[in-house]
Amino acid sequence: MPISRAEIPTASGHKLISRLCKHWAHKLEVEQGEGQGRVRFDAGTCLMEADGERLVVAIEALDVESLDTLEGVVASHLERMAGDEPLTIVWEN
């Protein structure tokens, strides 16, 4: 299973995880804890962990095509939830 990871500099990581988990909980299986979140998509899983300075996002997908798709989905939702805060999202896989 291919994996991709991004370390995103932000002080808003906890807030972003909370917003994303609430947003996706209506359609997907979501687990949320203190500074952490897990979202299960049909094609893979997104794990998020925040501290005071960054948000770490890891995606594990069934195949490379699904990984590329999930990277785009997660990045676009993070940017939308961040509002006016610019995020630098660089995926490493």
N, C-alpha and C positions, 0 to 999 in steps of 0.2 A: 504494500500500500504506500503510495507516495505521500510525503509530508512536506508542508510548507510552514514557515515561521516568520513572524514579523515582530520586531521590537519598536513600538511607537512611543516616542517621547511625548508625554502628556501628564499633567497633574489631575486630569479628569477621568482617569481609567476606571475608578469605581463607579462613577456616574454613567459612563458609557456602557459598562457591563450590565448595570441595572436596566438601563433603557433598552438595550438590545434584547436582553432576556425577556423583559415584559413584552416587547414588540413581537418576538418570535414565539412566545408561549401560547399564542392563540392558534398556531398552526403546527408547531413542532414540539418534540420532547426537549424540555429545558430543565437544567439543574442549576441552581444559583446558591452560592455561599458567600462568606465574607471575602470580598476581593477576588472572587472566582466565578466563572460561569462555563457551562457546557451546553452546546446546542447540537442536537443530532438531526442531520439532514438525511434524505434518502441516499445521497451519494457520499456521505462522509460525516465527520464530526469536527466541530470547532471548539477549541478550548481557549479560554481567556483568563488571564491572571493580571492583577494590577497591584502596583505599589504607589507610593507618592510621586514617583517621577516618570513612570512608564506603564504602558499596557503591552503585555506580551500575548500574541495571538498565534495559535498553532492550529493548522488544519490537516486532518488526515482524510484522504479520499480513496475511493475504490480504484480509480485510475487517473492518469495524467490529465485527461480531458475534464473529468469531474473536478480535479484539483484546480485547474485554471478557472473553471466556472465558479467554484466556491470562493476563490480568492477575490474575484470581481464582486460577487454578491456581498461578502463580508466587508470588503473595503468600501463599497458604495453605501452600505448601511451605517458603517462607522462614521463616514464623512457626514451623512445626513444627521445622525444623532449628535455629532459634535457641534452642529450649528455653525457659528462664526469662527470657531477655533480651527485653524488649519492643522491638518494631520499629515505627517510624513509616513507613508506606509510603503515599505520596501520588503517584498516577499523574498525569502531565501529558501531554496529547496535543492 
